């Protein structure tokens, strides 16, 4: 990597670190694909603060956010499902591409090309919605996340925030675990995902951390944080460095 590219890359990492350091004070209100907004409100997004606020209104009969953390610095995916008002639902998919954040795709005409998520949206019928909800339920969507579960940014996990008829449900699945093996979100959601981005293959957090430390030695600073699950949502970070 050339000298100027290293400087740009390290500056981006430092900027992201500064943003994450204040993230707990910022509430997500939209645009996770916006790099500045995401870094400032990522924890709020994972906790579904905006969904919690809407839950109980007529517009939030059923709303779901499933987030896939395939190592925070490698791949992030988000699936948002919301009632369409006529029995069906809208399903939105977003994913960071393989070259996300790479200085090799910087463009003067499109400066945000390097940090733009791939997106897709589809509308499903009432019957398709019922089928989708049943499959998600079978994967544990409405079950309770174990309090105290830690979610390292360098690991692989799913989180889910759900508003169902005025009630909020929160769950999380960390790889590897028996709970992870019981869910099938990847296969379920790929049927509604036209982003064209393949899922990253999960590896244990301990193994991923060793690999990330090696990258730290070669490329400079990395962002790491460790979230902890509470009774019905996240209760904060245990590490941010």
Order of alpha helices (4+ residues) and beta strands (2+ residues): alpha-alpha-alpha-beta-beta-beta-beta-alpha-beta-beta-beta-alpha-alpha-alpha-beta-beta
